[in-house]
């Protein structure tokens, strides 16, 4: 299975780890290296995907950041699998969206 994520995710993860007092700079860098080693496909923002993310954010009342994951799925014609119940409820009618429990 391939996993696609917006490039902003790497910064978000690095930022969360950076503010964990028990982690050193080296540990944060090692954690990000592990993320890259997982062969997750990091998708750079494009005009088309950002435009779709903004549209979905307004349409479903979610953040543009959350909508970016769906926009990538729509653009690649692949499923977006949501583990967050609240988010998946908001996106229930959005294209390509599935709740993770469907696959359990």
C-alpha positions, 0 to 999 in steps of 0.5 A: 500500500502506498501512502501519500501526504502533503509536504507540510506534514513533515514540518508538522511532525518535526514541530510537534517533536521539537516541542517534546522536552524529552527529545533532542535535536538529533532524536527529532532528526532521526525520527524524520529520517525514519519517516522518509525511510518509510517510503511515504510519498510526499506530495508537493503543493500545486496550484490544482491541489491547493485550489481543490483543498480550499474548495473542500475546506469551505464546502465541508467546514474543515481546515485547508490542511485537512482538506489537502489530504482529500485534495491529494486523494481526489487528484490521484484518484485514490481513497482518503482513509480517515481515522478521525471520527469527527473529521470523517463525519464532516467529510462523509459526502466528500469524494474519495473519503473512507472511514478507517473502520470500513477496512477493519 
